[in-house]
Amino acid sequence: MLRLAAFLLVSISLALPAQSQQAEAPIQQLLQTHSEIILKSSRRTIGPAVDALANSGLPESQTVLDRWQNKEMWVNEETGLFVFAEEVDRDTLRIFDFADGSEIGVVPDEGFDQLKPNSGIRGMIATALVQFQLSDPNPETRQRALDAIERGAEESHLTALRASIPQETDEALLTRKKRLERLLTISYGEADQERIEAIESFDGDLGVDVRAALNPLLAVRVEAAETVPEDADVGRILKPGSEALSREDAYDLLVRAELARPRISLDDQRQALIANIADGQVAGIQVATLDTQAARDMAYAALAEQGTVTAAATEAEVNERLANHVFYERYVGAPPEVVAAAQLALKAIENKVAVNQAFDLGLDALSLASIYFLAAIGLAITFGVMGVINMAHGEFIMMGAYTGYVVQLFIPDYTLSILVAIPLAFAVTFGAGVAMERLVIRWLYHRPLETLLATFGISIALQQIAKNIFGTQARPLTAPGWLDGSLVINDIVSISYIRIAIFVLALLFLALFLFVMNRTRLGLEVRAVTQNPRMAASMGINPDKINMLTFGFGSGIAGIAGVAIGLYAKVTSEMGSDYIVQSFMTVVVGGVGNIWGTLLGATMVGFLQKGIEWFNPSNTLAAQTYMILFIILFIQFRPKGIIALKGRAAEA
């Protein structure tokens, strides 16, 4: 006890001179001026205190706001002086002076109250701190300040932002500051001309932030009058009953403007008439005659004249009032000149947005076309060249995707695993294709119906085998880190790196296919067997072996396509069925037996599907149905596809 008493005496003796100096400091006097509302800590009343600190010009203001926001500001219960403090232990504080940051001493916490601002007050403090952070020596702090302004700009930020621009040395931050300054000028500029100049500087800018700044300027209020005012801020005329203004809303507007009497609902009117029936009459009118709305309106009006019910407008009066008044929009977001500039800027932006949306849709369609081409290129060999209807082609795609998944289980490096998975998937599906051709397909050549049924059964069996091995849940096939993200051209146009990689892979396979078919002995023999098997056999070519290798080659390409598609889509036992229909459509539309036709067919199918989805974005299944119907119609007019084979190949 003696030690504690001595400690308190020493602390008090040291604190008394410090308290006198502390109370005289300008920052402390400012805090004392607003002490009452600071201690209340109410978001509704704290604004003047925060603003006073932010706009005081005192260098200590930033420290006060920082400490207050971080719940490090305390108040001495006895003297009312504010300090910031560190907790030494559960019962002891080390307190500091706001004026110069010097340590005052170590004291018990019993005589001090901690200020704990809620989230709303901390948000207000954070907004006030922005002006200090904009000129902070640390670039990261300045960047955070700009981020805070972008999230929630306020009028006070404009002055602080303008003051910080001449001092900015970082080019990237300077560009952001100038852009933000122009955006804030649009919303909070004092002179109309400077707002107009800021608006015009964004002509054709596709940034979402620009549209977010311009749209509030076009805010309108619907008004009504007997004639249209000739004021410059009057916008379009609205017709009651249109999509922009319903009859009910129009009449409610007249009632609020005291230009018409309130209405009464038909049910309320009926209940009022029933409640006032006396001796078979309502206000002297026989109940039996109240069989029309006009008669009921007359009876209710009679009751209103007697003071029995509140007067209300009849349907005829509603129609009359609506017919005798005009309804229009008045711009309330900005003066007319600023509104006109904003309308012109938004019109230019909308036109540019439409062009970029079309470009973005084209990129999506091209990306989808590359996926379909990658899925169909193997089918172009087995079906387009050999004439074999292979309904299990989608399952070869699935086998390739699962091969990539298994490889990643053993090789954690995603880049290396993909490089290993591509040739391995080709080997696995090539072997599966050769086995399928030897065991089933070779006995069914020139028997399309039996081939279709057999391969359909094989596809079901392969799906079930995949379910038994890998389960029914989707398995991850992870892309390398360098394929993460998207290539962003602007706020509207972007494309993922995975889709770009699939597009490049599709081009590589196109080149590989053309090389094999046109520059290798295998390709020459395949073309010979396809055009005239008997003549090829007489020249020493083994058609049976060529058919086997060709089918295996097509299946192997499907396996590689599965690895690529697995990076983009989910890997499941049913993933092949998602692409088999589009693959057949691609080959048939492009022209059976022609790789260039397959490429054009994939492009047509991809662009067609994306175009239909753009018109009907909420129903992908309907889009695919419309696409199939269109392709059926297309085949009616061009049954041999876009590029038809000619000569003996076509006859075969």
C-alpha positions in Angstrom: 0.0 0.0 0.0 2.8 2.4 0.8 4.5 1.7 -2.5 1.2 2.2 -4.4 0.6 5.5 -2.6 4.1 6.7 -3.4 3.6 5.7 -7.0 0.4 7.7 -7.2 2.0 10.8 -5.5 4.9 10.8 -7.9 2.6 10.3 -10.9 0.4 13.2 -9.8 3.3 15.5 -9.1 4.7 14.8 -12.6 1.3 15.1 -14.3 0.2 18.4 -12.9 2.7 20.6 -14.9 2.1 18.5 -17.9 -1.7 18.9 -17.6 -1.3 22.7 -17.6 0.7 22.7 -20.8 -1.5 20.1 -22.3 -4.7 22.1 -21.7 -3.2 25.2 -23.4 -2.3 23.3 -26.6 -4.5 24.3 -29.6 -5.4 20.7 -30.5 -6.5 20.1 -26.9 -8.6 23.3 -26.9 -10.2 22.2 -30.1 -11.0 18.8 -28.6 -12.5 20.5 -25.5 -14.7 22.7 -27.7 -16.3 19.5 -29.1 -15.8 17.4 -25.9 -19.5 16.9 -25.3 -20.4 15.3 -28.7 -17.1 13.4 -28.8 -17.9 11.7 -25.5 -21.4 10.9 -26.6 -20.0 9.0 -29.7 -23.2 9.2 -31.7 -23.0 8.9 -35.5 -25.8 11.4 -35.9 -24.1 14.1 -33.9 -20.4 13.4 -34.3 -20.0 15.0 -37.7 -19.1 18.6 -36.6 -16.3 17.3 -34.3 -14.8 15.2 -37.1 -15.1 18.0 -39.6 -13.5 20.5 -37.2 -10.5 18.3 -36.7 -10.1 17.6 -40.4 -10.4 21.2 -41.4 -8.5 22.7 -38.5 -5.1 22.8 -40.3 -3.4 21.7 -37.1 -0.6 19.1 -37.8 -1.8 17.1 -34.8 -5.2 16.5 -36.2 -4.2 13.5 -38.2 -2.7 11.9 -35.1 -6.0 12.5 -33.2 -8.1 11.0 -35.9 -5.8 8.0 -36.3 -5.8 7.3 -32.6 -9.5 7.8 -32.3 -10.2 5.5 -35.2 -8.0 2.8 -33.7 -9.7 3.1 -30.2 -6.5 4.5 -28.7 -7.9 7.8 -27.5 -8.7 8.1 -23.8 -10.1 10.9 -21.6 -9.1 11.9 -18.1 -12.4 11.7 -16.0 -11.1 14.3 -13.6 -9.7 16.9 -15.9 -11.5 16.1 -19.1 -8.3 16.2 -21.1 -7.8 13.9 -24.1 -4.7 11.7 -24.5 -3.7 8.6 -26.4 -2.5 5.6 -24.5 -0.9 2.2 -24.6 -2.0 -0.5 -22.2 1.0 -1.6 -20.1 -1.0 -4.3 -18.4 -4.6 -4.9 -17.5 -4.7 -2.1 -14.9 -2.0 0.4 -16.1 -1.7 2.9 -19.0 1.2 4.7 -20.6 -0.3 8.0 -21.7 0.9 10.5 -24.3 0.2 14.1 -25.2 -1.6 14.8 -28.5 0.2 18.1 -28.9 3.8 16.8 -29.3 3.4 13.0 -28.8 5.6 13.1 -25.7 5.0 10.6 -22.9 3.1 12.0 -19.9 3.6 9.0 -17.7 2.4 5.6 -16.5 -0.9 5.8 -14.6 -3.6 3.5 -13.4 -6.5 3.2 -15.9 -9.1 3.7 -13.2 -9.3 7.5 -13.9 -9.5 7.2 -17.7 -12.3 6.3 -20.1 -11.5 4.7 -23.4 -13.3 6.1 -26.5 -14.7 3.2 -28.6 -16.2 4.6 -31.7 -18.6 2.3 -33.5 -18.2 1.3 -37.2 -20.2 4.2 -38.4 -18.1 6.8 -36.6 -14.9 5.0 -37.7 -16.1 5.2 -41.3 -16.6 9.0 -40.9 -13.1 9.3 -39.4 -11.6 7.3 -42.3 -13.3 9.7 -44.7 -11.8 12.6 -42.9 -8.3 11.0 -42.8 -8.2 10.8 -46.6 -7.1 14.4 -47.1 -4.0 13.7 -44.9 -3.3 10.4 -46.5 -3.3 11.9 -50.0 -0.1 13.8 -49.2 1.5 11.1 -47.1 5.2 10.3 -48.0 4.4 6.6 -48.4 3.0 5.8 -51.9 1.0 2.9 -50.5 -0.8 5.2 -48.1 -1.7 7.5 -50.9 -2.9 4.6 -52.9 -5.1 3.5 -50.1 -6.5 7.0 -49.8 -7.5 6.9 -53.5 -9.1 3.5 -53.0 -11.1 5.0 -50.2 -12.3 7.9 -52.3 -13.3 5.5 -55.1 -15.4 3.5 -52.7 -17.2 6.4 -51.2 -16.4 9.9 -52.6 -17.6 13.0 -50.7 -17.6 16.7 -51.6 -14.8 17.4 -49.1 -12.5 15.1 -51.0 -12.4 17.3 -54.0 -10.5 20.2 -52.4 -8.1 17.8 -50.7 -7.5 15.9 -54.0 -6.8 19.1 -55.9 -4.4 20.3 -53.3 -2.4 17.0 -53.4 -2.0 16.8 -57.2 0.9 19.4 -57.6 2.9 17.5 -55.0 2.4 14.0 -56.5 5.6 12.5 -57.8 4.4 9.0 -58.7 3.2 9.0 -62.3 0.6 6.2 -61.9 -0.8 7.8 -58.8 -0.8 11.2 -60.5 -2.9 9.8 -63.3 -5.4 8.3 -60.9 -5.6 11.5 -59.0 -6.3 13.6 -62.1 -9.0 11.2 -63.2 -10.6 11.2 -59.7 -10.4 14.9 -59.6 -12.4 15.2 -62.9 -14.9 12.6 -61.6 -15.4 14.5 -58.4 -15.7 17.8 -60.3 -18.6 16.3 -62.3 -20.4 15.6 -59.0 -19.3 18.4 -56.7 -17.8 21.2 -58.9 -19.0 24.7 -57.9 -19.2 26.2 -61.4 -21.3 24.7 -64.1 -18.6 25.3 -66.7 -16.0 23.3 -64.9 -18.4 20.5 -64.5 -19.2 20.6 -68.2 -15.5 20.6 -69.1 -14.9 17.6 -66.8 -17.8 15.8 -68.5 -16.5 16.5 -72.0 -13.0 15.2 -71.0 -14.6 11.7 -70.6 -16.0 11.6 -74.1 -16.2 7.9 -75.1 -14.6 6.7 -71.9 -15.8 3.2 -71.1 -15.0 3.3 -67.4 -17.8 2.2 -65.1 -16.8 5.0 -62.8 -17.6 7.6 -65.5 -21.1 6.3 -66.0 -21.6 6.1 -62.2 -20.7 9.8 -62.0 -22.9 10.9 -65.0 -26.1 8.9 -64.3 -27.0 10.8 -61.1 -26.9 14.0 -63.1 -29.9 12.7 -65.1 -32.1 12.1 -62.0 -35.6 13.3 -62.7 -38.8 14.0 -60.7 -42.2 13.4 -62.3 -44.5 16.4 -62.1 -48.0 17.3 -63.3 -49.5 20.5 -64.5 -52.3 21.7 -66.8 -49.8 22.7 -69.4 -46.2 21.8 -70.0 -43.8 24.4 -68.5 -41.3 26.0 -70.8 -38.5 25.6 -68.3 -35.1 24.4 -69.6 -35.0 21.6 -67.1 -38.2 19.9 -68.3 -37.5 16.5 -69.9 -39.8 14.1 -71.7 -43.6 14.1 -71.6 -45.1 11.0 -70.0 -48.4 9.4 -71.0 -50.5 7.9 -68.2 -50.9 4.1 -68.8 -47.5 3.8 -70.5 -44.6 1.7 -69.2 -42.9 4.8 -67.8 -46.0 6.0 -65.9 -49.0 3.9 -64.9 -52.5 5.4 -64.5 -52.5 4.7 -60.8 -49.1 6.4 -60.3 -50.2 9.4 -62.4 -53.4 10.0 -60.4 -51.6 9.5 -57.1 -49.3 12.3 -58.2 -52.3 14.5 -58.8 -53.6 13.7 -55.4 -50.3 14.5 -53.7 -50.1 17.8 -55.6 -53.7 18.6 -54.4 -54.9 18.7 -58.0 -57.4 15.9 -57.5 -59.4 14.1 -54.9 -58.4 10.8 -53.5 -59.8 7.6 -55.0 -61.5 4.8 -53.2 -61.1 1.2 -54.1 -64.1 -0.7 -55.5 -64.2 -3.0 -52.6 -64.1 -0.2 -50.0 -66.8 1.6 -52.0 -69.0 -1.6 -51.9 -68.5 -2.0 -48.2 -69.4 1.6 -47.6 -72.6 1.2 -49.6 -73.6 -2.0 -47.8 -73.0 -0.3 -44.4 -75.4 2.5 -45.3 -78.4 0.4 -46.6 -81.6 1.5 -45.0 -85.1 0.3 -46.0 -83.6 -1.2 -49.2 -82.1 2.2 -50.2 -78.7 3.9 -50.1 -79.0 7.7 -49.8 -82.5 7.5 -51.3 -81.5 5.2 -54.2 -83.0 1.8 -54.5 -80.4 -1.0 -53.9 -81.9 -2.9 -56.9 -80.8 -0.1 -59.2 -77.1 -0.2 -58.1 -76.2 -2.8 -60.8 -73.7 -0.6 -62.6 -70.5 1.2 -61.6 -72.0 4.5 -62.6 -75.0 4.0 -60.3 -72.7 2.9 -57.4 -70.6 6.0 -57.9 -73.7 8.2 -57.8 -74.9 6.6 -54.6 -71.5 7.0 -53.0 -71.4 10.7 -54.0 -74.8 11.2 -52.5 -73.5 9.7 -49.2 -70.5 12.0 -49.4 -72.8 15.0 -49.8 -74.7 13.9 -46.7 -71.4 13.7 -44.8 -71.8 10.0 -44.1 -68.6 9.0 -46.0 -65.5 10.8 -47.1 -65.7 12.3 -50.6 -63.8 10.4 -53.2 -63.2 10.6 -56.9 -65.3 8.5 -59.2 -63.8 6.7 -62.2 -65.2 9.3 -64.5 -63.5 12.0 -62.5 -60.2 10.1 -62.5 -60.4 9.9 -66.3 -61.2 13.6 -66.6 -58.4 14.7 -64.3 -55.9 12.5 -66.1 -57.1 13.9 -69.5 -56.8 17.5 -68.3 -53.3 17.3 -67.0 -49.9 16.7 -68.5 -47.2 14.7 -66.9 -43.5 15.3 -67.4 -40.0 14.7 -66.0 -38.0 17.5 -64.5 -34.3 17.1 -64.2 -33.3 17.6 -60.5 -29.7 16.1 -60.6 -28.0 19.2 -62.1 -28.6 22.4 -64.0 -29.9 22.1 -67.6 -26.6 22.9 -69.2 -24.8 20.2 -67.2 -27.6 17.7 -67.9 -27.3 18.4 -71.6 -23.5 17.8 -71.5 -24.1 14.6 -69.5 -26.7 13.3 -72.0 -24.3 13.9 -74.9 -21.4 12.2 -73.1 -23.6 9.2 -72.1 -24.9 8.9 -75.7 -21.3 8.7 -77.0 -20.4 6.2 -74.3 -23.4 4.1 -75.0 -22.5 3.9 -78.7 -19.0 2.9 -77.8 -20.2 0.4 -75.2 -22.4 -1.2 -77.9 -19.5 -1.6 -80.2 -17.3 -3.1 -77.5 -20.1 -5.4 -76.3 -20.4 -6.7 -79.9 -16.6 -7.2 -79.9 -16.7 -9.0 -76.5 -19.5 -11.2 -77.8 -17.4 -12.0 -80.8 -14.5 -13.0 -78.6 -16.8 -15.2 -76.6 -18.1 -16.8 -79.7 -14.6 -17.3 -81.1 -13.6 -18.9 -77.9 -16.6 -21.2 -77.9 -15.9 -22.0 -81.5 -12.3 -23.0 -80.7 -13.6 -25.4 -77.9 -16.1 -27.0 -80.3 -13.4 -27.3 -83.0 -11.1 -28.9 -80.5 -13.8 -31.3 -79.5 -14.8 -32.1 -83.1 -11.5 -32.4 -84.8 -11.1 -36.0 -83.8 -14.7 -36.7 -84.9 -13.9 -35.1 -88.2 -11.5 -38.0 -88.8 -13.6 -40.9 -87.5 -16.9 -39.6 -88.9 -15.9 -37.1 -91.6 -13.1 -39.2 -93.2 -14.0 -42.8 -92.3 -17.8 -42.4 -92.2 -18.1 -44.1 -88.8 -20.8 -42.7 -86.5 -19.0 -42.9 -83.1 -21.3 -42.0 -80.3 -18.6 -42.7 -77.8 -16.4 -39.8 -79.1 -17.5 -37.7 -76.1 -16.2 -40.4 -73.8 -12.8 -40.2 -75.4 -12.8 -36.5 -74.4 -13.8 -37.6 -70.9 -11.0 -40.2 -70.8 -8.4 -37.5 -71.7 -9.7 -35.1 -69.0 -9.5 -37.9 -66.4 -6.0 -38.7 -67.6 -5.0 -35.1 -66.9 -6.6 -35.4 -63.4 -4.7 -38.6 -62.6 -1.4 -37.1 -63.8 -1.9 -34.1 -61.4 -2.3 -36.5 -58.5 1.3 -37.6 -59.0 2.9 -34.4 -60.4 1.9 -31.4 -58.3 3.6 -28.9 -60.6 0.6 -27.9 -62.7 2.7 -26.7 -65.7 4.7 -29.9 -65.9 1.7 -32.1 -65.2 -0.2 -30.5 -68.2 2.9 -31.1 -70.4 3.0 -34.7 -69.4 -0.8 -35.2 -69.5 -1.2 -34.1 -73.2 0.9 -36.9 -74.8 -0.2 -39.4 -72.2 -3.9 -38.6 -72.9 -3.2 -39.1 -76.6 -1.6 -42.4 -75.9 -4.4 -43.6 -73.6 -7.2 -42.6 -76.0 -5.3 -43.8 -79.0 -5.0 -47.2 -77.5 -8.7 -47.2 -76.5 -9.6 -46.1 -80.0 -7.5 -48.9 -81.6 -9.0 -51.5 -79.2 -12.5 -50.2 -80.0 -11.9 -50.4 -83.8 -10.4 -53.9 -83.6 -13.1 -55.3 -81.4 -16.2 -53.6 -82.6 -16.0 -51.0 -85.4 -14.1 -53.2 -88.0 -17.1 -55.6 -88.1 -19.6 -52.8 -88.7 -18.2 -50.8 -91.6 -20.9 -49.6 -94.0 -23.6 -50.5 -91.4 -24.3 -47.1 -89.9 -27.3 -48.0 -87.8 -25.5 -50.9 -86.1 -22.4 -48.7 -85.6 -24.5 -46.0 -83.9 -26.2 -48.5 -81.6 -22.9 -50.2 -80.7 -20.9 -47.1 -80.0 -23.9 -45.6 -78.0 -23.8 -48.7 -75.8 -20.0 -48.3 -75.4 -20.4 -44.7 -74.4 -22.8 -45.7 -71.6 -20.4 -48.4 -70.4 -17.5 -46.0 -70.4 -19.5 -43.5 -68.4 -20.4 -46.1 -65.8 -16.8 -47.3 -65.6 -15.7 -43.7 -65.0 -18.3 -43.4 -62.2 -17.1 -46.6 -60.6 -13.5 -45.4 -60.6 -13.7 -41.7 -59.9 -17.2 -41.3 -58.4 -19.9 -38.9 -59.4 -18.4 -35.7 -58.1 -16.6 -33.3 -60.4 -12.8 -33.7 -60.2 -10.5 -30.7 -60.5 -8.1 -30.3 -63.4 -6.1 -27.3 -62.3 -4.6 -24.9 -64.8 -1.1 -23.5 -64.3 -0.8 -20.2 -62.4 0.2 -18.4 -65.6 -3.2 -19.2 -67.0 -5.0 -17.5 -64.1 -6.9 -14.3 -64.7 -8.0 -12.6 -67.9 -6.6 -10.4 -70.6 -8.5 -7.2 -69.9 -8.8 -4.8 -72.8 -11.2 -2.4 -71.1 -14.0 -2.4 -68.6 -16.2 -4.3 -71.1 -13.9 -6.5 -73.2 -11.9 -9.3 -71.6 -11.1 -12.9 -72.2 -9.6 -15.5 -69.8 -6.1 -16.8 -70.5 -7.4 -20.4 -70.4 -9.7 -19.6 -73.4 -6.8 -18.0 -75.2 -4.7 -21.1 -74.6 -7.5 -23.3 -75.9 -7.8 -21.1 -79.0 -4.0 -21.4 -79.6 -4.2 -25.2 -79.0 -7.0 -25.5 -81.6 -4.8 -23.7 -84.2 -1.9 -26.0 -83.4 -4.1 -29.0 -83.9 -5.4 -27.6 -87.2 -1.8 -27.3 -88.3 -0.9 -30.8 -87.0 -3.9 -32.3 -88.8 -3.1 -30.6 -92.1 0.6 -31.7 -91.8 -0.3 -35.3 -91.1 -2.9 -35.5 -93.9 -0.9 -33.6 -96.5 2.8 -34.2 -95.7 3.1 -37.7 -94.3 2.7 -41.2 -95.7 0.0 -42.0 -93.2 -2.1 -39.0 -94.5 -1.6 -40.0 -98.1 -2.6 -43.6 -97.4 -5.7 -42.4 -95.4 -6.8 -40.2 -98.3 -6.3 -43.1 -100.7 -8.2 -45.6 -98.6 -11.0 -43.0 -98.1 -11.4 -42.2 -101.8 -11.0 -45.8 -103.2 -10.2 -48.7 -100.9 -9.9 -51.3 -103.6 -7.5 -49.2 -105.7 -5.5 -48.4 -102.5 -5.3 -52.1 -101.7 -4.1 -52.9 -105.2 -1.3 -50.4 -104.7 0.0 -52.3 -101.6 -1.8 -50.3 -98.9 -3.5 -52.3 -96.1 -6.9 -50.6 -95.7 -7.6 -52.6 -92.5 -4.5 -51.2 -90.9 -5.1 -47.7 -92.1 -8.6 -47.7 -90.7 -7.3 -48.8 -87.4 -4.6 -46.1 -87.2 -7.0 -43.5 -88.5 -9.6 -44.3 -85.8 -6.9 -44.4 -83.2 -5.5 -41.0 -84.4 -9.0 -39.4 -84.2 -9.5 -40.9 -80.7 -6.1 -39.7 -79.5 -6.9 -36.1 -80.6 -10.2 -36.3 -78.7 -8.1 -37.3 -75.6 -5.9 -34.2 -75.9 -9.0 -32.1 -76.4 -10.3 -33.5 -73.1 -7.2 -32.2 -71.3 -7.7 -28.8 -72.7 -11.5 -28.7 -72.1 -11.0 -30.1 -68.6 -9.0 -26.9 -67.7 -12.1 -24.9 -68.6 -15.0 -27.1 -67.7 -15.8 -29.5 -64.9 -14.4 -33.1 -65.2 -17.2 -35.6 -64.7 -18.2 -38.9 -66.3 -20.9 -37.1 -68.3 -18.7 -34.3 -69.6 -18.4 -35.9 -73.0 -22.2 -35.8 -73.6 -22.0 -32.0 -73.3 -19.9 -31.8 -76.5 -21.0 -34.8 -78.6 -24.1 -33.1 -80.1 -22.1 -29.9 -80.9 -19.3 -32.0 -82.3 -21.6 -33.8 -84.8 -23.2 -30.5 -85.7 -19.8 -28.9 -86.3 -18.7 -31.7 -88.7 -22.1 -32.0 -90.5 -22.5 -28.2 -91.0 -19.0 -27.7 -92.1 -19.0 -30.5 -94.6 -18.2 -34.1 -94.0 -14.6 -35.1 -94.7 -13.1 -31.6 -94.9 -11.0 -30.1 -92.1 -11.6 -26.6 -93.3 -15.3 -27.3 -93.3 -15.0 -28.4 -89.7 -13.3 -25.2 -88.8 -16.0 -23.1 -90.5 -18.7 -25.3 -88.9 -17.3 -24.8 -85.4 -17.1 -21.0 -86.1 -20.7 -21.0 -87.3 -22.0 -23.1 -84.4 -20.1 -21.1 -81.8 -21.2 -17.7 -83.1 -24.8 -18.9 -83.6 -25.0 -20.2 -80.0 -23.6 -17.0 -78.5 -25.8 -14.9 -80.7 -29.0 -16.8 -79.6 -27.8 -16.7 -75.9 -27.4 -12.9 -76.2 -31.0 -12.6 -77.3 -32.2 -15.1 -74.6 -29.5 -14.9 -71.9 -31.6 -16.5 -69.1 -32.3 -19.8 -70.9 -29.3 -21.6 -72.2 -31.3 -24.8 -73.0 -33.7 -22.8 -75.1 -30.7 -21.2 -76.9 -29.3 -24.7 -77.8 -32.8 -25.8 -79.0 -33.1 -22.8 -81.3 -29.6 -23.5 -82.6 -30.4 -27.1 -83.4 -33.6 -26.1 -85.2 -31.6 -23.5 -87.2 -29.0 -26.1 -88.2 -31.7 -28.6 -89.3 -33.1 -25.8 -91.5 -29.6 -25.0 -92.8 -29.0 -28.7 -93.7 -32.3 -28.7 -95.7 -30.9 -26.1 -98.0 -27.2 -27.3 -98.0 -27.2 -30.9 -97.1 -23.5 -31.4 -97.9 -22.4 -28.6 -95.5 -20.6 -25.4 -96.1 -17.7 -27.0 -98.0 -18.8 -30.1 -99.8 -16.4 -32.8 -101.1 -16.1 -33.1 -104.9 -15.3 -35.8 -107.3 -14.9 -39.5 -106.3 -14.5 -38.6 -102.6 -18.0 -37.2 -102.6 -19.4 -40.2 -104.4 -17.8 -42.6 -101.9 
